[in-house]
Amino acid sequence: MAIFTSLIVAGHLMLAAADATEISDELMAAKAKIQTAYQTNDVEAVRALSTTNLVVIVPRFQNFTLEDQLKDTPDLKIKSYKMEHQRVTPLTDTVAQLTFHLEIKGSFKGKPLTSPVRVLETWVKQDGKWRQASYQETALDEAGDK
C-alpha cells in the first residue's frame, strides 16, 4: 500500500511540474508579445493582451484602467528593454505572477524612464489566453540591487 501511495504522490508532483512549465512557457510567450506591442505602440495588441481592469504603476505614471493605459501608450518610447532574473510563479492554473529585474531605456512624454527597476506583473488566463492584469515597477537604489 505504501508503494501505491508513493506512486500516486509522485505522479501528482510530476503533473504539477509539467503544468508549471507549461504555464511559464505560455506566460513568457504572452510577455514577449505585449512587450513588442508596447515597443511598437501597437495599441490594439496591448488591448488584446490586457485585462479590462488593467492597473499599471511605474515611477513616471500610474494608470488604473485599460483605457487610460491605451491613451498613454503612444507617449511611451522604448529604446531598449533588457529583462534578467525572470521568475514565473503560478498561483493557480489561471493566475500567475512574473517578476524580473529590468534595465530600460526610453522616455514617457519626453522624460527619461527610471532604470533599473524590479518588476512585478500579474497575469490572468481568460478565454484560453494569458492577459496582463497588473504591472508595477519599483526603482532600485543607485547600486542596482538585484
Chimera marker file (.cmm) of the C-alpha trace (Angstrom):
<marker_set name="trace">
<marker id="1" x="0.000" y="0.000" z="0.000" r="1" g="1" b="0" radius="0.5"/>
<marker id="2" x="2.870" y="2.401" z="0.787" r="1" g="1" b="0" radius="0.5"/>
<marker id="3" x="4.339" y="1.850" z="-2.681" r="1" g="1" b="0" radius="0.5"/>
<marker id="4" x="0.951" y="2.572" z="-4.294" r="1" g="1" b="0" radius="0.5"/>
<marker id="5" x="0.573" y="5.786" z="-2.266" r="1" g="1" b="0" radius="0.5"/>
<marker id="6" x="4.112" y="6.835" z="-3.171" r="1" g="1" b="0" radius="0.5"/>
<marker id="7" x="3.383" y="6.311" z="-6.872" r="1" g="1" b="0" radius="0.5"/>
<marker id="8" x="0.237" y="8.432" z="-6.657" r="1" g="1" b="0" radius="0.5"/>
<marker id="9" x="2.100" y="11.248" z="-4.892" r="1" g="1" b="0" radius="0.5"/>
<marker id="10" x="4.982" y="11.088" z="-7.391" r="1" g="1" b="0" radius="0.5"/>
<marker id="11" x="2.501" y="11.226" z="-10.288" r="1" g="1" b="0" radius="0.5"/>
<marker id="12" x="0.802" y="14.320" z="-8.868" r="1" g="1" b="0" radius="0.5"/>
<marker id="13" x="4.153" y="16.041" z="-8.369" r="1" g="1" b="0" radius="0.5"/>
<marker id="14" x="5.197" y="15.294" z="-11.961" r="1" g="1" b="0" radius="0.5"/>
<marker id="15" x="1.878" y="16.671" z="-13.284" r="1" g="1" b="0" radius="0.5"/>
<marker id="16" x="2.260" y="19.812" z="-11.173" r="1" g="1" b="0" radius="0.5"/>
<marker id="17" x="5.792" y="20.357" z="-12.509" r="1" g="1" b="0" radius="0.5"/>
<marker id="18" x="4.573" y="19.867" z="-16.093" r="1" g="1" b="0" radius="0.5"/>
<marker id="19" x="1.707" y="22.333" z="-15.521" r="1" g="1" b="0" radius="0.5"/>
<marker id="20" x="4.100" y="24.912" z="-14.015" r="1" g="1" b="0" radius="0.5"/>
<marker id="21" x="6.430" y="24.574" z="-17.007" r="1" g="1" b="0" radius="0.5"/>
<marker id="22" x="3.533" y="24.924" z="-19.445" r="1" g="1" b="0" radius="0.5"/>
<marker id="23" x="2.227" y="27.998" z="-17.600" r="1" g="1" b="0" radius="0.5"/>
<marker id="24" x="5.715" y="29.512" z="-17.582" r="1" g="1" b="0" radius="0.5"/>
<marker id="25" x="6.226" y="28.897" z="-21.303" r="1" g="1" b="0" radius="0.5"/>
<marker id="26" x="2.803" y="30.287" z="-22.235" r="1" g="1" b="0" radius="0.5"/>
<marker id="27" x="3.173" y="33.324" z="-19.994" r="1" g="1" b="0" radius="0.5"/>
<marker id="28" x="6.659" y="34.184" z="-21.292" r="1" g="1" b="0" radius="0.5"/>
<marker id="29" x="5.318" y="33.971" z="-24.858" r="1" g="1" b="0" radius="0.5"/>
<marker id="30" x="2.498" y="36.370" z="-23.933" r="1" g="1" b="0" radius="0.5"/>
<marker id="31" x="5.018" y="38.653" z="-22.207" r="1" g="1" b="0" radius="0.5"/>
<marker id="32" x="7.122" y="38.785" z="-25.386" r="1" g="1" b="0" radius="0.5"/>
<marker id="33" x="4.032" y="39.736" z="-27.412" r="1" g="1" b="0" radius="0.5"/>
<marker id="34" x="2.941" y="42.522" z="-25.077" r="1" g="1" b="0" radius="0.5"/>
<marker id="35" x="6.490" y="43.879" z="-24.881" r="1" g="1" b="0" radius="0.5"/>
<marker id="36" x="6.641" y="44.047" z="-28.663" r="1" g="1" b="0" radius="0.5"/>
<marker id="37" x="3.239" y="45.753" z="-28.681" r="1" g="1" b="0" radius="0.5"/>
<marker id="38" x="4.489" y="48.443" z="-26.287" r="1" g="1" b="0" radius="0.5"/>
<marker id="39" x="7.748" y="48.937" z="-28.194" r="1" g="1" b="0" radius="0.5"/>
<marker id="40" x="5.860" y="49.409" z="-31.464" r="1" g="1" b="0" radius="0.5"/>
<marker id="41" x="2.996" y="51.397" z="-29.860" r="1" g="1" b="0" radius="0.5"/>
<marker id="42" x="0.509" y="48.789" z="-31.126" r="1" g="1" b="0" radius="0.5"/>
<marker id="43" x="-2.495" y="49.882" z="-29.038" r="1" g="1" b="0" radius="0.5"/>
<marker id="44" x="-4.797" y="47.129" z="-30.343" r="1" g="1" b="0" radius="0.5"/>
<marker id="45" x="-2.279" y="44.403" z="-29.448" r="1" g="1" b="0" radius="0.5"/>
<marker id="46" x="-1.901" y="45.921" z="-25.957" r="1" g="1" b="0" radius="0.5"/>
<marker id="47" x="-5.704" y="45.846" z="-25.650" r="1" g="1" b="0" radius="0.5"/>
<marker id="48" x="-5.872" y="42.186" z="-26.726" r="1" g="1" b="0" radius="0.5"/>
<marker id="49" x="-3.129" y="41.177" z="-24.267" r="1" g="1" b="0" radius="0.5"/>
<marker id="50" x="-4.555" y="43.042" z="-21.242" r="1" g="1" b="0" radius="0.5"/>
<marker id="51" x="-7.491" y="42.554" z="-18.920" r="1" g="1" b="0" radius="0.5"/>
<marker id="52" x="-10.162" y="45.248" z="-18.950" r="1" g="1" b="0" radius="0.5"/>
<marker id="53" x="-9.262" y="46.151" z="-15.353" r="1" g="1" b="0" radius="0.5"/>
<marker id="54" x="-5.512" y="46.546" z="-16.006" r="1" g="1" b="0" radius="0.5"/>
<marker id="55" x="-3.542" y="48.519" z="-13.398" r="1" g="1" b="0" radius="0.5"/>
<marker id="56" x="-0.107" y="49.995" z="-14.261" r="1" g="1" b="0" radius="0.5"/>
<marker id="57" x="2.106" y="51.643" z="-11.643" r="1" g="1" b="0" radius="0.5"/>
<marker id="58" x="5.538" y="52.912" z="-12.648" r="1" g="1" b="0" radius="0.5"/>
<marker id="59" x="7.673" y="55.788" z="-11.327" r="1" g="1" b="0" radius="0.5"/>
<marker id="60" x="6.675" y="58.147" z="-14.193" r="1" g="1" b="0" radius="0.5"/>
<marker id="61" x="2.909" y="57.442" z="-14.303" r="1" g="1" b="0" radius="0.5"/>
<marker id="62" x="0.059" y="55.368" z="-12.917" r="1" g="1" b="0" radius="0.5"/>
<marker id="63" x="-2.969" y="54.125" z="-14.824" r="1" g="1" b="0" radius="0.5"/>
<marker id="64" x="-5.865" y="52.408" z="-13.146" r="1" g="1" b="0" radius="0.5"/>
<marker id="65" x="-7.870" y="51.479" z="-16.234" r="1" g="1" b="0" radius="0.5"/>
<marker id="66" x="-7.036" y="49.846" z="-19.533" r="1" g="1" b="0" radius="0.5"/>
<marker id="67" x="-8.435" y="52.821" z="-21.437" r="1" g="1" b="0" radius="0.5"/>
<marker id="68" x="-6.072" y="55.243" z="-19.648" r="1" g="1" b="0" radius="0.5"/>
<marker id="69" x="-3.141" y="52.947" z="-20.408" r="1" g="1" b="0" radius="0.5"/>
<marker id="70" x="-4.107" y="52.786" z="-24.068" r="1" g="1" b="0" radius="0.5"/>
<marker id="71" x="-4.289" y="56.609" z="-24.251" r="1" g="1" b="0" radius="0.5"/>
<marker id="72" x="-0.760" y="56.862" z="-22.801" r="1" g="1" b="0" radius="0.5"/>
<marker id="73" x="0.805" y="54.101" z="-24.927" r="1" g="1" b="0" radius="0.5"/>
<marker id="74" x="1.783" y="56.415" z="-27.833" r="1" g="1" b="0" radius="0.5"/>
<marker id="75" x="3.686" y="58.645" z="-25.353" r="1" g="1" b="0" radius="0.5"/>
<marker id="76" x="5.862" y="55.702" z="-24.273" r="1" g="1" b="0" radius="0.5"/>
<marker id="77" x="9.063" y="55.440" z="-26.297" r="1" g="1" b="0" radius="0.5"/>
<marker id="78" x="11.152" y="52.346" z="-25.516" r="1" g="1" b="0" radius="0.5"/>
<marker id="79" x="14.663" y="52.165" z="-26.996" r="1" g="1" b="0" radius="0.5"/>
<marker id="80" x="15.877" y="49.086" z="-25.134" r="1" g="1" b="0" radius="0.5"/>
<marker id="81" x="14.347" y="46.610" z="-22.712" r="1" g="1" b="0" radius="0.5"/>
<marker id="82" x="16.555" y="44.032" z="-21.000" r="1" g="1" b="0" radius="0.5"/>
<marker id="83" x="14.968" y="41.567" z="-18.583" r="1" g="1" b="0" radius="0.5"/>
<marker id="84" x="17.056" y="39.479" z="-16.179" r="1" g="1" b="0" radius="0.5"/>
<marker id="85" x="16.257" y="37.007" z="-13.413" r="1" g="1" b="0" radius="0.5"/>
<marker id="86" x="12.772" y="36.225" z="-14.732" r="1" g="1" b="0" radius="0.5"/>
<marker id="87" x="10.644" y="34.074" z="-12.469" r="1" g="1" b="0" radius="0.5"/>
<marker id="88" x="7.133" y="32.831" z="-13.162" r="1" g="1" b="0" radius="0.5"/>
<marker id="89" x="5.121" y="31.849" z="-10.094" r="1" g="1" b="0" radius="0.5"/>
<marker id="90" x="1.848" y="30.063" z="-10.872" r="1" g="1" b="0" radius="0.5"/>
<marker id="91" x="-0.721" y="30.937" z="-8.197" r="1" g="1" b="0" radius="0.5"/>
<marker id="92" x="-3.496" y="28.843" z="-9.749" r="1" g="1" b="0" radius="0.5"/>
<marker id="93" x="-3.953" y="27.295" z="-13.178" r="1" g="1" b="0" radius="0.5"/>
<marker id="94" x="-5.322" y="30.649" z="-14.429" r="1" g="1" b="0" radius="0.5"/>
<marker id="95" x="-3.345" y="33.211" z="-12.400" r="1" g="1" b="0" radius="0.5"/>
<marker id="96" x="0.435" y="33.670" z="-12.344" r="1" g="1" b="0" radius="0.5"/>
<marker id="97" x="2.961" y="36.310" z="-11.425" r="1" g="1" b="0" radius="0.5"/>
<marker id="98" x="6.107" y="37.245" z="-13.311" r="1" g="1" b="0" radius="0.5"/>
<marker id="99" x="8.975" y="39.042" z="-11.579" r="1" g="1" b="0" radius="0.5"/>
<marker id="100" x="12.203" y="40.289" z="-13.089" r="1" g="1" b="0" radius="0.5"/>
<marker id="101" x="14.956" y="42.899" z="-12.967" r="1" g="1" b="0" radius="0.5"/>
<marker id="102" x="14.695" y="45.404" z="-15.827" r="1" g="1" b="0" radius="0.5"/>
<marker id="103" x="17.173" y="47.707" z="-17.488" r="1" g="1" b="0" radius="0.5"/>
<marker id="104" x="15.116" y="50.020" z="-19.684" r="1" g="1" b="0" radius="0.5"/>
<marker id="105" x="15.985" y="52.985" z="-21.862" r="1" g="1" b="0" radius="0.5"/>
<marker id="106" x="13.389" y="55.305" z="-23.256" r="1" g="1" b="0" radius="0.5"/>
<marker id="107" x="11.032" y="58.077" z="-22.300" r="1" g="1" b="0" radius="0.5"/>
<marker id="108" x="7.462" y="58.852" z="-21.349" r="1" g="1" b="0" radius="0.5"/>
<marker id="109" x="6.150" y="62.223" z="-22.525" r="1" g="1" b="0" radius="0.5"/>
<marker id="110" x="9.745" y="63.260" z="-23.180" r="1" g="1" b="0" radius="0.5"/>
<marker id="111" x="11.085" y="62.397" z="-19.700" r="1" g="1" b="0" radius="0.5"/>
<marker id="112" x="13.554" y="59.520" z="-19.222" r="1" g="1" b="0" radius="0.5"/>
<marker id="113" x="12.228" y="56.264" z="-17.815" r="1" g="1" b="0" radius="0.5"/>
<marker id="114" x="13.510" y="55.163" z="-14.402" r="1" g="1" b="0" radius="0.5"/>
<marker id="115" x="16.068" y="52.355" z="-14.587" r="1" g="1" b="0" radius="0.5"/>
<marker id="116" x="16.962" y="49.886" z="-13.212" r="1" g="1" b="0" radius="0.5"/>
<marker id="117" x="13.698" y="48.641" z="-11.753" r="1" g="1" b="0" radius="0.5"/>
<marker id="118" x="12.239" y="45.489" z="-10.249" r="1" g="1" b="0" radius="0.5"/>
<marker id="119" x="9.002" y="44.464" z="-11.998" r="1" g="1" b="0" radius="0.5"/>
<marker id="120" x="6.009" y="42.506" z="-10.704" r="1" g="1" b="0" radius="0.5"/>
<marker id="121" x="3.340" y="41.519" z="-13.209" r="1" g="1" b="0" radius="0.5"/>
<marker id="122" x="0.135" y="39.581" z="-12.582" r="1" g="1" b="0" radius="0.5"/>
<marker id="123" x="-1.334" y="37.637" z="-15.484" r="1" g="1" b="0" radius="0.5"/>
<marker id="124" x="-4.765" y="36.005" z="-15.779" r="1" g="1" b="0" radius="0.5"/>
<marker id="125" x="-5.779" y="33.324" z="-18.257" r="1" g="1" b="0" radius="0.5"/>
<marker id="126" x="-9.080" y="34.345" z="-19.866" r="1" g="1" b="0" radius="0.5"/>
<marker id="127" x="-10.715" y="32.569" z="-22.794" r="1" g="1" b="0" radius="0.5"/>
<marker id="128" x="-7.616" y="30.390" z="-23.113" r="1" g="1" b="0" radius="0.5"/>
<marker id="129" x="-5.209" y="33.349" z="-23.429" r="1" g="1" b="0" radius="0.5"/>
<marker id="130" x="-2.869" y="34.941" z="-20.900" r="1" g="1" b="0" radius="0.5"/>
<marker id="131" x="-3.644" y="38.615" z="-20.311" r="1" g="1" b="0" radius="0.5"/>
<marker id="132" x="-1.755" y="41.114" z="-18.199" r="1" g="1" b="0" radius="0.5"/>
<marker id="133" x="-3.830" y="42.279" z="-15.213" r="1" g="1" b="0" radius="0.5"/>
<marker id="134" x="-1.219" y="44.406" z="-13.438" r="1" g="1" b="0" radius="0.5"/>
<marker id="135" x="2.260" y="45.796" z="-13.975" r="1" g="1" b="0" radius="0.5"/>
<marker id="136" x="4.292" y="47.501" z="-11.267" r="1" g="1" b="0" radius="0.5"/>
<marker id="137" x="7.851" y="48.836" z="-11.288" r="1" g="1" b="0" radius="0.5"/>
<marker id="138" x="9.876" y="49.599" z="-8.184" r="1" g="1" b="0" radius="0.5"/>
<marker id="139" x="13.005" y="51.701" z="-8.669" r="1" g="1" b="0" radius="0.5"/>
<marker id="140" x="16.204" y="50.087" z="-7.413" r="1" g="1" b="0" radius="0.5"/>
<marker id="141" x="18.786" y="52.059" z="-5.498" r="1" g="1" b="0" radius="0.5"/>
<marker id="142" x="21.782" y="53.544" z="-7.282" r="1" g="1" b="0" radius="0.5"/>
<marker id="143" x="23.830" y="50.411" z="-6.573" r="1" g="1" b="0" radius="0.5"/>
<marker id="144" x="21.312" y="48.479" z="-8.656" r="1" g="1" b="0" radius="0.5"/>
<marker id="145" x="20.253" y="45.952" z="-6.008" r="1" g="1" b="0" radius="0.5"/>
<marker id="146" x="19.329" y="42.760" z="-7.769" r="1" g="1" b="0" radius="0.5"/>
<link id1="1" id2="2" r="1" g="1" b="0" radius="0.2"/>
<link id1="2" id2="3" r="1" g="1" b="0" radius="0.2"/>
<link id1="3" id2="4" r="1" g="1" b="0" radius="0.2"/>
<link id1="4" id2="5" r="1" g="1" b="0" radius="0.2"/>
<link id1="5" id2="6" r="1" g="1" b="0" radius="0.2"/>
<link id1="6" id2="7" r="1" g="1" b="0" radius="0.2"/>
<link id1="7" id2="8" r="1" g="1" b="0" radius="0.2"/>
<link id1="8" id2="9" r="1" g="1" b="0" radius="0.2"/>
<link id1="9" id2="10" r="1" g="1" b="0" radius="0.2"/>
<link id1="10" id2="11" r="1" g="1" b="0" radius="0.2"/>
<link id1="11" id2="12" r="1" g="1" b="0" radius="0.2"/>
<link id1="12" id2="13" r="1" g="1" b="0" radius="0.2"/>
<link id1="13" id2="14" r="1" g="1" b="0" radius="0.2"/>
<link id1="14" id2="15" r="1" g="1" b="0" radius="0.2"/>
<link id1="15" id2="16" r="1" g="1" b="0" radius="0.2"/>
<link id1="16" id2="17" r="1" g="1" b="0" radius="0.2"/>
<link id1="17" id2="18" r="1" g="1" b="0" radius="0.2"/>
<link id1="18" id2="19" r="1" g="1" b="0" radius="0.2"/>
<link id1="19" id2="20" r="1" g="1" b="0" radius="0.2"/>
<link id1="20" id2="21" r="1" g="1" b="0" radius="0.2"/>
<link id1="21" id2="22" r="1" g="1" b="0" radius="0.2"/>
<link id1="22" id2="23" r="1" g="1" b="0" radius="0.2"/>
<link id1="23" id2="24" r="1" g="1" b="0" radius="0.2"/>
<link id1="24" id2="25" r="1" g="1" b="0" radius="0.2"/>
<link id1="25" id2="26" r="1" g="1" b="0" radius="0.2"/>
<link id1="26" id2="27" r="1" g="1" b="0" radius="0.2"/>
<link id1="27" id2="28" r="1" g="1" b="0" radius="0.2"/>
<link id1="28" id2="29" r="1" g="1" b="0" radius="0.2"/>
<link id1="29" id2="30" r="1" g="1" b="0" radius="0.2"/>
<link id1="30" id2="31" r="1" g="1" b="0" radius="0.2"/>
<link id1="31" id2="32" r="1" g="1" b="0" radius="0.2"/>
<link id1="32" id2="33" r="1" g="1" b="0" radius="0.2"/>
<link id1="33" id2="34" r="1" g="1" b="0" radius="0.2"/>
<link id1="34" id2="35" r="1" g="1" b="0" radius="0.2"/>
<link id1="35" id2="36" r="1" g="1" b="0" radius="0.2"/>
<link id1="36" id2="37" r="1" g="1" b="0" radius="0.2"/>
<link id1="37" id2="38" r="1" g="1" b="0" radius="0.2"/>
<link id1="38" id2="39" r="1" g="1" b="0" radius="0.2"/>
<link id1="39" id2="40" r="1" g="1" b="0" radius="0.2"/>
<link id1="40" id2="41" r="1" g="1" b="0" radius="0.2"/>
<link id1="41" id2="42" r="1" g="1" b="0" radius="0.2"/>
<link id1="42" id2="43" r="1" g="1" b="0" radius="0.2"/>
<link id1="43" id2="44" r="1" g="1" b="0" radius="0.2"/>
<link id1="44" id2="45" r="1" g="1" b="0" radius="0.2"/>
<link id1="45" id2="46" r="1" g="1" b="0" radius="0.2"/>
<link id1="46" id2="47" r="1" g="1" b="0" radius="0.2"/>
<link id1="47" id2="48" r="1" g="1" b="0" radius="0.2"/>
<link id1="48" id2="49" r="1" g="1" b="0" radius="0.2"/>
<link id1="49" id2="50" r="1" g="1" b="0" radius="0.2"/>
<link id1="50" id2="51" r="1" g="1" b="0" radius="0.2"/>
<link id1="51" id2="52" r="1" g="1" b="0" radius="0.2"/>
<link id1="52" id2="53" r="1" g="1" b="0" radius="0.2"/>
<link id1="53" id2="54" r="1" g="1" b="0" radius="0.2"/>
<link id1="54" id2="55" r="1" g="1" b="0" radius="0.2"/>
<link id1="55" id2="56" r="1" g="1" b="0" radius="0.2"/>
<link id1="56" id2="57" r="1" g="1" b="0" radius="0.2"/>
<link id1="57" id2="58" r="1" g="1" b="0" radius="0.2"/>
<link id1="58" id2="59" r="1" g="1" b="0" radius="0.2"/>
<link id1="59" id2="60" r="1" g="1" b="0" radius="0.2"/>
<link id1="60" id2="61" r="1" g="1" b="0" radius="0.2"/>
<link id1="61" id2="62" r="1" g="1" b="0" radius="0.2"/>
<link id1="62" id2="63" r="1" g="1" b="0" radius="0.2"/>
<link id1="63" id2="64" r="1" g="1" b="0" radius="0.2"/>
<link id1="64" id2="65" r="1" g="1" b="0" radius="0.2"/>
<link id1="65" id2="66" r="1" g="1" b="0" radius="0.2"/>
<link id1="66" id2="67" r="1" g="1" b="0" radius="0.2"/>
<link id1="67" id2="68" r="1" g="1" b="0" radius="0.2"/>
<link id1="68" id2="69" r="1" g="1" b="0" radius="0.2"/>
<link id1="69" id2="70" r="1" g="1" b="0" radius="0.2"/>
<link id1="70" id2="71" r="1" g="1" b="0" radius="0.2"/>
<link id1="71" id2="72" r="1" g="1" b="0" radius="0.2"/>
<link id1="72" id2="73" r="1" g="1" b="0" radius="0.2"/>
<link id1="73" id2="74" r="1" g="1" b="0" radius="0.2"/>
<link id1="74" id2="75" r="1" g="1" b="0" radius="0.2"/>
<link id1="75" id2="76" r="1" g="1" b="0" radius="0.2"/>
<link id1="76" id2="77" r="1" g="1" b="0" radius="0.2"/>
<link id1="77" id2="78" r="1" g="1" b="0" radius="0.2"/>
<link id1="78" id2="79" r="1" g="1" b="0" radius="0.2"/>
<link id1="79" id2="80" r="1" g="1" b="0" radius="0.2"/>
<link id1="80" id2="81" r="1" g="1" b="0" radius="0.2"/>
<link id1="81" id2="82" r="1" g="1" b="0" radius="0.2"/>
<link id1="82" id2="83" r="1" g="1" b="0" radius="0.2"/>
<link id1="83" id2="84" r="1" g="1" b="0" radius="0.2"/>
<link id1="84" id2="85" r="1" g="1" b="0" radius="0.2"/>
<link id1="85" id2="86" r="1" g="1" b="0" radius="0.2"/>
<link id1="86" id2="87" r="1" g="1" b="0" radius="0.2"/>
<link id1="87" id2="88" r="1" g="1" b="0" radius="0.2"/>
<link id1="88" id2="89" r="1" g="1" b="0" radius="0.2"/>
<link id1="89" id2="90" r="1" g="1" b="0" radius="0.2"/>
<link id1="90" id2="91" r="1" g="1" b="0" radius="0.2"/>
<link id1="91" id2="92" r="1" g="1" b="0" radius="0.2"/>
<link id1="92" id2="93" r="1" g="1" b="0" radius="0.2"/>
<link id1="93" id2="94" r="1" g="1" b="0" radius="0.2"/>
<link id1="94" id2="95" r="1" g="1" b="0" radius="0.2"/>
<link id1="95" id2="96" r="1" g="1" b="0" radius="0.2"/>
<link id1="96" id2="97" r="1" g="1" b="0" radius="0.2"/>
<link id1="97" id2="98" r="1" g="1" b="0" radius="0.2"/>
<link id1="98" id2="99" r="1" g="1" b="0" radius="0.2"/>
<link id1="99" id2="100" r="1" g="1" b="0" radius="0.2"/>
<link id1="100" id2="101" r="1" g="1" b="0" radius="0.2"/>
<link id1="101" id2="102" r="1" g="1" b="0" radius="0.2"/>
<link id1="102" id2="103" r="1" g="1" b="0" radius="0.2"/>
<link id1="103" id2="104" r="1" g="1" b="0" radius="0.2"/>
<link id1="104" id2="105" r="1" g="1" b="0" radius="0.2"/>
<link id1="105" id2="106" r="1" g="1" b="0" radius="0.2"/>
<link id1="106" id2="107" r="1" g="1" b="0" radius="0.2"/>
<link id1="107" id2="108" r="1" g="1" b="0" radius="0.2"/>
<link id1="108" id2="109" r="1" g="1" b="0" radius="0.2"/>
<link id1="109" id2="110" r="1" g="1" b="0" radius="0.2"/>
<link id1="110" id2="111" r="1" g="1" b="0" radius="0.2"/>
<link id1="111" id2="112" r="1" g="1" b="0" radius="0.2"/>
<link id1="112" id2="113" r="1" g="1" b="0" radius="0.2"/>
<link id1="113" id2="114" r="1" g="1" b="0" radius="0.2"/>
<link id1="114" id2="115" r="1" g="1" b="0" radius="0.2"/>
<link id1="115" id2="116" r="1" g="1" b="0" radius="0.2"/>
<link id1="116" id2="117" r="1" g="1" b="0" radius="0.2"/>
<link id1="117" id2="118" r="1" g="1" b="0" radius="0.2"/>
<link id1="118" id2="119" r="1" g="1" b="0" radius="0.2"/>
<link id1="119" id2="120" r="1" g="1" b="0" radius="0.2"/>
<link id1="120" id2="121" r="1" g="1" b="0" radius="0.2"/>
<link id1="121" id2="122" r="1" g="1" b="0" radius="0.2"/>
<link id1="122" id2="123" r="1" g="1" b="0" radius="0.2"/>
<link id1="123" id2="124" r="1" g="1" b="0" radius="0.2"/>
<link id1="124" id2="125" r="1" g="1" b="0" radius="0.2"/>
<link id1="125" id2="126" r="1" g="1" b="0" radius="0.2"/>
<link id1="126" id2="127" r="1" g="1" b="0" radius="0.2"/>
<link id1="127" id2="128" r="1" g="1" b="0" radius="0.2"/>
<link id1="128" id2="129" r="1" g="1" b="0" radius="0.2"/>
<link id1="129" id2="130" r="1" g="1" b="0" radius="0.2"/>
<link id1="130" id2="131" r="1" g="1" b="0" radius="0.2"/>
<link id1="131" id2="132" r="1" g="1" b="0" radius="0.2"/>
<link id1="132" id2="133" r="1" g="1" b="0" radius="0.2"/>
<link id1="133" id2="134" r="1" g="1" b="0" radius="0.2"/>
<link id1="134" id2="135" r="1" g="1" b="0" radius="0.2"/>
<link id1="135" id2="136" r="1" g="1" b="0" radius="0.2"/>
<link id1="136" id2="137" r="1" g="1" b="0" radius="0.2"/>
<link id1="137" id2="138" r="1" g="1" b="0" radius="0.2"/>
<link id1="138" id2="139" r="1" g="1" b="0" radius="0.2"/>
<link id1="139" id2="140" r="1" g="1" b="0" radius="0.2"/>
<link id1="140" id2="141" r="1" g="1" b="0" radius="0.2"/>
<link id1="141" id2="142" r="1" g="1" b="0" radius="0.2"/>
<link id1="142" id2="143" r="1" g="1" b="0" radius="0.2"/>
<link id1="143" id2="144" r="1" g="1" b="0" radius="0.2"/>
<link id1="144" id2="145" r="1" g="1" b="0" radius="0.2"/>
<link id1="145" id2="146" r="1" g="1" b="0" radius="0.2"/>
</marker_set>
